[in-house]
Amino acid sequence: MSRRGSTILWAITVVIVALLLAVLCRIAVVEMFTVAPQQMENTLLPGDRVLVEKWHYGVRLPQSYVSLPWVDTLPGTDLPARVPKTPLPYKRLGLQMVKRNDVIAYNYPTGGPQPLAHYPTVIARCIGVPGDTIEAYNDVLCINGEPTVQTPHLTEAYLVPDSSLSVVEQAMKELWGDVLPRHTIGEQSLFFLDRYSYSKLVTCLSSSHLPRLVTLAQDNYYVELPPYGKDAIITSRNATLYAEIINRYEPRKVELHGDSLYDAGRKIERYRFSQPYYWVLCDNRTAATDSRTFGVLPHSHVIGRCGMIIFSIDAEQRGFDSWRISRFFQYSRL
């Protein structure tokens, strides 16, 4: 082979190796994700580009040998964009459980036939791990019977009646120099505040003018997460949840009759779950992409732990002003 041919072959080899290393890194090590609005404000901001450490909870193996991103069929054809067309079984190397208070990226459980990695990506905080009992009522979150101090960056919705609006807006001007954005609902205004900002605002207001926290039915719940690695005891209080988890994510099916579970007509009082299950909440509690909407999060849907913010862009600004320089290469306030 001529010297020119050897040089070309060497260059092609370098490119192929580099591509393979990049793909391997993306699959098993880290990947950058963009934070969507109304997920983790103000812990993470919309437009933050966050590195997700995929290796942290075990490496999730691909469910396709070859797959094109973002499409189900090859452009202009009916041919599947992945091989095989039916996803391979879920497998993970070196499973490590998510810890309470970790901020994680996960695939939203849609139940579709595509590989898990093709499901929408969401970022949220894990507040419940296997074996935990979680209860939320009237803005009080209890884990295993103990009230839990939640992050001061937690963003929630507050209502202000028109009779108090001018007083509240004046207090906002004194604190922050401007009035926060609001939405009008009948004769009331809706504001979105994190707990830190709310705690400062209430110091400027009398009790008659305090904004009222908005609570929805989905904000009040009781959950017993099944343990992992040992048998879960089925009770009247957890039977409905366990039946939903087993039928949706486990390799067997059960029937719920009253407060009891039956497998092929036989009542079962214990069940060993095949993977850990978690309870995750977005720090922006107005979001509808966490466990209050879809229930428990199986470990199979976990992508990895959120780490460094590589860079951040404010979509509401233009030009150089859109770059949030202070957030570049910073670990998020978790």
ZAPA-852869 format. One record per residue (C-alpha): residue in one letter; x, z, y; residue number from 1. Coordinates in Angstrom, 1 decimal, padded with zeros to 4 digits. Example, Ala and Ser with C-alpha at 12.3 -4.5 7.8 and 13.67 -1.06 7.14 Angstrom:
2
+---------+--------+--------+--------+-----+
| residuo |   east |     up |  north | num |
+---------+--------+--------+--------+-----+
|       A |  012.3 |  007.8 | -004.5 |   1 |
|       S |  013.7 |  007.1 | -001.1 |   2 |
+---------+--------+--------+--------+-----+
//
This chain:
334
+---------+--------+--------+--------+-----+
| residuo |   east |     up |  north | num |
+---------+--------+--------+--------+-----+
|       M |  000.0 |  000.0 |  000.0 |   1 |
|       S |  001.3 | -000.9 |  003.5 |   2 |
|       R |  002.1 |  001.7 |  006.1 |   3 |
|       R | -000.9 |  000.7 |  008.1 |   4 |
|       G | -003.2 |  001.0 |  005.1 |   5 |
|       S | -001.8 |  004.5 |  004.3 |   6 |
|       T | -002.4 |  005.6 |  007.9 |   7 |
|       I | -006.1 |  004.4 |  007.8 |   8 |
|       L | -006.6 |  006.1 |  004.4 |   9 |
|       W | -005.1 |  009.4 |  005.7 |  10 |
|       A | -007.4 |  009.2 |  008.8 |  11 |
|       I | -010.5 |  008.7 |  006.7 |  12 |
|       T | -009.5 |  011.5 |  004.4 |  13 |
|       V | -009.0 |  013.9 |  007.4 |  14 |
|       V | -012.5 |  012.9 |  008.8 |  15 |
|       I | -014.2 |  013.5 |  005.4 |  16 |
|       V | -012.5 |  016.8 |  004.9 |  17 |
|       A | -013.4 |  017.9 |  008.4 |  18 |
|       L | -017.0 |  016.9 |  007.9 |  19 |
|       L | -017.2 |  018.8 |  004.6 |  20 |
|       L | -015.7 |  021.9 |  006.1 |  21 |
|       A | -018.2 |  021.7 |  009.0 |  22 |
|       V | -021.1 |  021.4 |  006.6 |  23 |
|       L | -019.8 |  024.3 |  004.5 |  24 |
|       C | -019.3 |  026.4 |  007.6 |  25 |
|       R | -022.9 |  025.6 |  008.7 |  26 |
|       I | -024.4 |  026.5 |  005.3 |  27 |
|       A | -022.4 |  029.6 |  004.5 |  28 |
|       V | -020.8 |  031.1 |  007.6 |  29 |
|       V | -022.3 |  030.6 |  011.0 |  30 |
|       E | -024.8 |  028.4 |  012.8 |  31 |
|       M | -025.9 |  028.3 |  016.5 |  32 |
|       F | -029.6 |  028.7 |  017.3 |  33 |
|       T | -031.5 |  028.5 |  020.6 |  34 |
|       V | -033.7 |  031.4 |  021.5 |  35 |
|       A | -037.3 |  030.2 |  022.2 |  36 |
|       P | -039.5 |  031.8 |  024.9 |  37 |
|       Q | -041.5 |  034.9 |  024.2 |  38 |
|       Q | -039.5 |  036.1 |  021.2 |  39 |
|       M | -036.9 |  038.7 |  022.2 |  40 |
|       E | -037.2 |  039.1 |  026.0 |  41 |
|       N | -035.4 |  040.9 |  027.4 |  42 |
|       T | -032.9 |  041.6 |  024.6 |  43 |
|       L | -032.3 |  037.9 |  024.3 |  44 |
|       L | -033.4 |  035.4 |  027.0 |  45 |
|       P | -035.0 |  031.9 |  026.5 |  46 |
|       G | -032.2 |  029.4 |  026.4 |  47 |
|       D | -029.6 |  031.7 |  024.9 |  48 |
|       R | -027.5 |  029.9 |  022.3 |  49 |
|       V | -026.8 |  032.6 |  019.7 |  50 |
|       L | -024.4 |  032.5 |  016.7 |  51 |
|       V | -026.1 |  033.6 |  013.5 |  52 |
|       E | -023.9 |  035.1 |  010.9 |  53 |
|       K | -025.2 |  033.5 |  007.7 |  54 |
|       W | -022.9 |  035.3 |  005.4 |  55 |
|       H | -023.9 |  038.8 |  006.5 |  56 |
|       Y | -026.9 |  039.2 |  004.0 |  57 |
|       G | -025.6 |  036.9 |  001.3 |  58 |
|       V | -025.2 |  033.1 |  001.3 |  59 |
|       R | -028.4 |  031.3 |  000.7 |  60 |
|       L | -027.7 |  028.2 | -001.3 |  61 |
|       P | -029.2 |  024.8 | -000.2 |  62 |
|       Q | -032.5 |  023.8 | -002.0 |  63 |
|       S | -031.6 |  020.1 | -001.8 |  64 |
|       Y | -028.5 |  018.2 | -002.8 |  65 |
|       V | -028.8 |  015.8 |  000.2 |  66 |
|       S | -031.2 |  016.4 |  003.1 |  67 |
|       L | -031.8 |  014.9 |  006.5 |  68 |
|       P | -032.8 |  017.4 |  009.2 |  69 |
|       W | -036.1 |  017.3 |  011.0 |  70 |
|       V | -037.7 |  014.6 |  008.9 |  71 |
|       D | -039.6 |  014.5 |  005.6 |  72 |
|       T | -039.2 |  010.8 |  005.0 |  73 |
|       L | -036.5 |  008.2 |  005.8 |  74 |
|       P | -037.3 |  006.6 |  009.2 |  75 |
|       G | -039.5 |  003.6 |  008.7 |  76 |
|       T | -040.1 |  004.2 |  005.0 |  77 |
|       D | -042.1 |  006.4 |  002.6 |  78 |
|       L | -038.9 |  007.5 |  000.8 |  79 |
|       P | -038.2 |  011.2 |  000.8 |  80 |
|       A | -035.5 |  012.4 |  003.2 |  81 |
|       R | -034.1 |  014.8 |  000.6 |  82 |
|       V | -032.9 |  014.8 | -003.0 |  83 |
|       P | -034.6 |  016.1 | -005.1 |  84 |
|       K | -038.0 |  015.8 | -003.4 |  85 |
|       T | -039.2 |  019.1 | -004.8 |  86 |
|       P | -037.0 |  022.0 | -003.5 |  87 |
|       L | -034.6 |  023.6 | -005.9 |  88 |
|       P | -035.3 |  027.3 | -006.8 |  89 |
|       Y | -034.2 |  029.8 | -004.1 |  90 |
|       K | -030.8 |  031.4 | -004.9 |  91 |
|       R | -028.5 |  033.6 | -002.9 |  92 |
|       L | -024.9 |  034.7 | -003.5 |  93 |
|       G | -023.9 |  038.4 | -002.8 |  94 |
|       L | -027.3 |  039.7 | -001.6 |  95 |
|       Q | -026.9 |  042.4 |  001.1 |  96 |
|       M | -030.0 |  044.1 |  002.5 |  97 |
|       V | -031.0 |  043.9 |  006.2 |  98 |
|       K | -030.6 |  047.2 |  008.0 |  99 |
|       R | -033.1 |  048.8 |  010.2 | 100 |
|       N | -032.8 |  047.7 |  013.9 | 101 |
|       D | -030.8 |  044.6 |  013.0 | 102 |
|       V | -031.7 |  041.5 |  015.1 | 103 |
|       I | -032.1 |  038.6 |  012.6 | 104 |
|       A | -032.9 |  035.0 |  012.4 | 105 |
|       Y | -035.4 |  033.9 |  009.8 | 106 |
|       N | -037.6 |  031.1 |  008.6 | 107 |
|       Y | -041.2 |  031.6 |  009.5 | 108 |
|       P | -043.2 |  031.8 |  006.3 | 109 |
|       T | -045.5 |  028.8 |  006.4 | 110 |
|       G | -046.0 |  028.4 |  002.7 | 111 |
|       G | -045.2 |  024.6 |  002.8 | 112 |
|       P | -043.6 |  022.6 |  000.0 | 113 |
|       Q | -040.4 |  021.9 |  001.9 | 114 |
|       P | -037.1 |  023.9 |  001.5 | 115 |
|       L | -037.0 |  027.2 |  003.3 | 116 |
|       A | -034.4 |  026.0 |  005.7 | 117 |
|       H | -036.9 |  023.4 |  007.1 | 118 |
|       Y | -039.4 |  026.2 |  008.1 | 119 |
|       P | -039.5 |  027.1 |  011.9 | 120 |
|       T | -036.7 |  029.5 |  012.9 | 121 |
|       V | -037.6 |  032.8 |  014.6 | 122 |
|       I | -035.6 |  035.7 |  015.9 | 123 |
|       A | -036.9 |  039.2 |  015.7 | 124 |
|       R | -035.8 |  042.9 |  015.1 | 125 |
|       C | -036.1 |  044.5 |  011.6 | 126 |
|       I | -037.9 |  047.8 |  012.0 | 127 |
|       G | -038.8 |  048.4 |  008.4 | 128 |
|       V | -036.7 |  048.2 |  005.2 | 129 |
|       P | -037.7 |  048.5 |  001.5 | 130 |
|       G | -039.4 |  051.8 |  000.8 | 131 |
|       D | -040.3 |  052.5 |  004.4 | 132 |
|       T | -043.8 |  053.5 |  005.5 | 133 |
|       I | -044.7 |  052.1 |  008.9 | 134 |
|       E | -047.6 |  053.1 |  011.1 | 135 |
|       A | -048.4 |  051.8 |  014.6 | 136 |
|       Y | -051.3 |  053.2 |  016.7 | 137 |
|       N | -051.9 |  053.4 |  020.4 | 138 |
|       D | -048.3 |  052.2 |  021.2 | 139 |
|       V | -046.7 |  054.8 |  019.0 | 140 |
|       L | -044.5 |  053.5 |  016.2 | 141 |
|       C | -043.8 |  055.9 |  013.3 | 142 |
|       I | -041.4 |  055.1 |  010.5 | 143 |
|       N | -041.7 |  057.4 |  007.4 | 144 |
|       G | -043.9 |  059.7 |  009.4 | 145 |
|       E | -041.5 |  060.1 |  012.4 | 146 |
|       P | -042.1 |  058.7 |  015.8 | 147 |
|       T | -039.4 |  056.1 |  016.6 | 148 |
|       V | -037.8 |  055.5 |  020.0 | 149 |
|       Q | -038.1 |  051.7 |  020.6 | 150 |
|       T | -035.7 |  049.5 |  022.6 | 151 |
|       P | -036.0 |  049.8 |  026.4 | 152 |
|       H | -035.9 |  046.0 |  026.5 | 153 |
|       L | -039.3 |  045.9 |  024.6 | 154 |
|       T | -041.6 |  043.6 |  026.7 | 155 |
|       E | -045.4 |  044.3 |  026.7 | 156 |
|       A | -048.5 |  043.3 |  028.6 | 157 |
|       Y | -050.1 |  045.5 |  031.3 | 158 |
|       L | -053.4 |  045.1 |  033.1 | 159 |
|       V | -053.8 |  046.0 |  036.8 | 160 |
|       P | -057.4 |  046.1 |  038.3 | 161 |
|       D | -057.9 |  044.3 |  041.7 | 162 |
|       S | -058.4 |  047.7 |  043.3 | 163 |
|       S | -054.8 |  048.7 |  042.5 | 164 |
|       L | -053.1 |  045.3 |  042.8 | 165 |
|       S | -051.9 |  045.6 |  046.4 | 166 |
|       V | -050.4 |  049.1 |  045.7 | 167 |
|       V | -048.6 |  047.9 |  042.5 | 168 |
|       E | -047.3 |  044.7 |  044.2 | 169 |
|       Q | -045.9 |  046.8 |  047.1 | 170 |
|       A | -044.1 |  049.1 |  044.6 | 171 |
|       M | -042.6 |  046.0 |  042.9 | 172 |
|       K | -041.4 |  044.7 |  046.3 | 173 |
|       E | -039.7 |  048.0 |  047.0 | 174 |
|       L | -038.0 |  048.1 |  043.6 | 175 |
|       W | -037.1 |  044.5 |  043.0 | 176 |
|       G | -037.6 |  042.8 |  046.4 | 177 |
|       D | -040.3 |  040.5 |  045.0 | 178 |
|       V | -043.6 |  040.6 |  043.0 | 179 |
|       L | -043.4 |  039.8 |  039.3 | 180 |
|       P | -045.3 |  036.8 |  038.0 | 181 |
|       R | -048.9 |  037.6 |  037.0 | 182 |
|       H | -051.9 |  036.0 |  035.3 | 183 |
|       T | -055.5 |  036.6 |  036.5 | 184 |
|       I | -058.1 |  037.7 |  034.0 | 185 |
|       G | -061.5 |  038.2 |  035.6 | 186 |
|       E | -061.0 |  041.1 |  038.2 | 187 |
|       Q | -057.7 |  042.2 |  036.7 | 188 |
|       S | -054.1 |  040.9 |  036.7 | 189 |
|       L | -051.8 |  040.7 |  033.7 | 190 |
|       F | -048.1 |  041.5 |  034.1 | 191 |
|       F | -045.3 |  041.4 |  031.5 | 192 |
|       L | -042.8 |  044.3 |  031.8 | 193 |
|       D | -040.1 |  045.7 |  029.6 | 194 |
|       R | -040.2 |  049.4 |  029.1 | 195 |
|       Y | -037.2 |  050.0 |  031.3 | 196 |
|       S | -038.9 |  048.3 |  034.3 | 197 |
|       Y | -042.2 |  050.0 |  033.6 | 198 |
|       S | -040.6 |  053.4 |  033.5 | 199 |
|       K | -039.2 |  052.7 |  037.0 | 200 |
|       L | -042.5 |  051.3 |  038.3 | 201 |
|       V | -044.5 |  054.4 |  037.3 | 202 |
|       T | -042.2 |  056.6 |  039.4 | 203 |
|       C | -043.5 |  054.8 |  042.5 | 204 |
|       L | -047.2 |  055.0 |  041.6 | 205 |
|       S | -049.9 |  057.7 |  041.4 | 206 |
|       S | -051.8 |  058.2 |  038.1 | 207 |
|       S | -054.8 |  056.3 |  039.5 | 208 |
|       H | -052.8 |  053.1 |  040.0 | 209 |
|       L | -050.8 |  053.0 |  036.8 | 210 |
|       P | -050.9 |  049.6 |  034.9 | 211 |
|       R | -052.8 |  049.9 |  031.6 | 212 |
|       L | -051.0 |  048.8 |  028.4 | 213 |
|       V | -052.8 |  046.0 |  026.5 | 214 |
|       T | -053.2 |  046.8 |  022.8 | 215 |
|       L | -054.7 |  044.4 |  020.3 | 216 |
|       A | -056.1 |  044.9 |  016.8 | 217 |
|       Q | -052.9 |  043.5 |  015.4 | 218 |
|       D | -050.8 |  046.2 |  017.2 | 219 |
|       N | -052.4 |  049.0 |  015.0 | 220 |
|       Y | -051.5 |  048.9 |  011.3 | 221 |
|       Y | -050.3 |  050.9 |  008.3 | 222 |
|       V | -047.7 |  049.4 |  005.9 | 223 |
|       E | -046.0 |  050.6 |  002.8 | 224 |
|       L | -043.0 |  048.4 |  002.1 | 225 |
|       P | -042.3 |  048.1 | -001.6 | 226 |
|       P | -038.9 |  049.6 | -002.8 | 227 |
|       Y | -036.2 |  047.3 | -004.1 | 228 |
|       G | -034.3 |  048.0 | -007.3 | 229 |
|       K | -036.9 |  050.3 | -008.8 | 230 |
|       D | -040.5 |  050.3 | -009.8 | 231 |
|       A | -043.1 |  050.5 | -007.0 | 232 |
|       I | -046.1 |  052.8 | -007.8 | 233 |
|       I | -049.4 |  051.1 | -007.0 | 234 |
|       T | -051.9 |  053.3 | -005.1 | 235 |
|       S | -055.3 |  052.7 | -003.5 | 236 |
|       R | -053.5 |  052.6 | -000.1 | 237 |
|       N | -051.0 |  049.9 | -000.9 | 238 |
|       A | -052.8 |  047.9 | -003.6 | 239 |
|       T | -054.1 |  045.2 | -001.2 | 240 |
|       L | -050.7 |  044.6 |  000.4 | 241 |
|       Y | -048.9 |  044.6 | -002.9 | 242 |
|       A | -051.4 |  042.0 | -004.3 | 243 |
|       E | -050.8 |  039.8 | -001.3 | 244 |
|       I | -047.0 |  040.0 | -001.6 | 245 |
|       I | -047.0 |  039.4 | -005.4 | 246 |
|       N | -049.3 |  036.4 | -005.3 | 247 |
|       R | -047.5 |  034.9 | -002.3 | 248 |
|       Y | -043.8 |  035.5 | -003.1 | 249 |
|       E | -043.3 |  036.9 | -006.6 | 250 |
|       P | -043.0 |  034.8 | -009.9 | 251 |
|       R | -046.3 |  036.1 | -011.3 | 252 |
|       K | -050.0 |  036.4 | -010.2 | 253 |
|       V | -052.3 |  039.4 | -010.2 | 254 |
|       E | -055.9 |  040.1 | -009.4 | 255 |
|       L | -057.2 |  042.8 | -007.1 | 256 |
|       H | -060.3 |  044.6 | -008.2 | 257 |
|       G | -061.2 |  047.4 | -005.8 | 258 |
|       D | -058.0 |  049.4 | -005.4 | 259 |
|       S | -056.4 |  048.3 | -008.6 | 260 |
|       L | -054.2 |  045.4 | -009.7 | 261 |
|       Y | -054.7 |  043.5 | -012.9 | 262 |
|       D | -052.4 |  041.1 | -014.7 | 263 |
|       A | -054.2 |  038.9 | -017.3 | 264 |
|       G | -057.0 |  041.6 | -017.5 | 265 |
|       R | -054.5 |  044.5 | -018.0 | 266 |
|       K | -054.4 |  047.1 | -015.2 | 267 |
|       I | -050.9 |  047.6 | -013.9 | 268 |
|       E | -049.8 |  050.8 | -012.2 | 269 |
|       R | -046.1 |  049.9 | -011.5 | 270 |
|       Y | -044.4 |  046.8 | -010.4 | 271 |
|       R | -040.7 |  046.0 | -009.8 | 272 |
|       F | -040.4 |  043.5 | -006.9 | 273 |
|       S | -037.8 |  040.7 | -007.3 | 274 |
|       Q | -036.4 |  040.8 | -003.8 | 275 |
|       P | -036.4 |  043.1 | -000.7 | 276 |
|       Y | -039.2 |  042.8 |  001.8 | 277 |
|       Y | -039.0 |  043.8 |  005.5 | 278 |
|       W | -041.2 |  044.4 |  008.6 | 279 |
|       V | -039.9 |  042.5 |  011.7 | 280 |
|       L | -041.1 |  042.6 |  015.3 | 281 |
|       C | -040.2 |  040.6 |  018.3 | 282 |
|       D | -039.1 |  042.6 |  021.3 | 283 |
|       N | -041.6 |  040.7 |  023.3 | 284 |
|       R | -044.8 |  042.1 |  021.7 | 285 |
|       T | -046.9 |  039.4 |  023.2 | 286 |
|       A | -045.3 |  036.9 |  020.7 | 287 |
|       A | -047.2 |  035.9 |  017.6 | 288 |
|       T | -044.3 |  035.1 |  015.3 | 289 |
|       D | -043.6 |  038.4 |  013.7 | 290 |
|       S | -044.9 |  040.6 |  010.8 | 291 |
|       R | -048.1 |  041.4 |  012.8 | 292 |
|       T | -049.1 |  037.8 |  012.2 | 293 |
|       F | -047.7 |  036.8 |  008.7 | 294 |
|       G | -047.1 |  040.2 |  007.1 | 295 |
|       V | -043.9 |  041.2 |  005.3 | 296 |
|       L | -040.8 |  039.1 |  005.5 | 297 |
|       P | -039.1 |  038.3 |  002.1 | 298 |
|       H | -035.4 |  038.3 |  001.9 | 299 |
|       S | -035.5 |  034.7 |  000.8 | 300 |
|       H | -036.5 |  033.7 |  004.3 | 301 |
|       V | -033.7 |  035.6 |  006.1 | 302 |
|       I | -031.1 |  033.3 |  007.6 | 303 |
|       G | -028.6 |  035.8 |  009.0 | 304 |
|       R | -027.7 |  038.4 |  011.6 | 305 |
|       C | -027.6 |  037.5 |  015.3 | 306 |
|       G | -024.2 |  037.9 |  016.9 | 307 |
|       M | -022.5 |  036.5 |  020.0 | 308 |
|       I | -024.3 |  034.5 |  022.7 | 309 |
|       I | -022.1 |  031.4 |  023.1 | 310 |
|       F | -023.7 |  030.2 |  026.2 | 311 |
|       S | -027.1 |  030.4 |  028.0 | 312 |
|       I | -029.2 |  027.9 |  030.0 | 313 |
|       D | -032.1 |  028.8 |  032.2 | 314 |
|       A | -034.6 |  025.9 |  031.8 | 315 |
|       E | -036.4 |  026.8 |  035.1 | 316 |
|       Q | -033.2 |  026.1 |  037.1 | 317 |
|       R | -031.4 |  022.9 |  037.8 | 318 |
|       G | -027.8 |  021.9 |  037.8 | 319 |
|       F | -025.0 |  024.5 |  037.9 | 320 |
|       D | -027.6 |  027.2 |  038.7 | 321 |
|       S | -029.1 |  026.9 |  035.3 | 322 |
|       W | -025.9 |  028.2 |  033.6 | 323 |
|       R | -026.1 |  032.0 |  033.1 | 324 |
|       I | -022.3 |  032.5 |  033.2 | 325 |
|       S | -022.6 |  036.3 |  032.8 | 326 |
|       R | -024.0 |  035.8 |  029.3 | 327 |
|       F | -021.3 |  033.4 |  028.0 | 328 |
|       F | -019.5 |  034.8 |  025.0 | 329 |
|       Q | -021.3 |  038.1 |  025.2 | 330 |
|       Y | -022.8 |  040.1 |  022.3 | 331 |
|       S | -026.5 |  040.4 |  022.9 | 332 |
|       R | -027.9 |  043.8 |  024.0 | 333 |
|       L | -029.3 |  044.7 |  020.6 | 334 |
+---------+--------+--------+--------+-----+
//
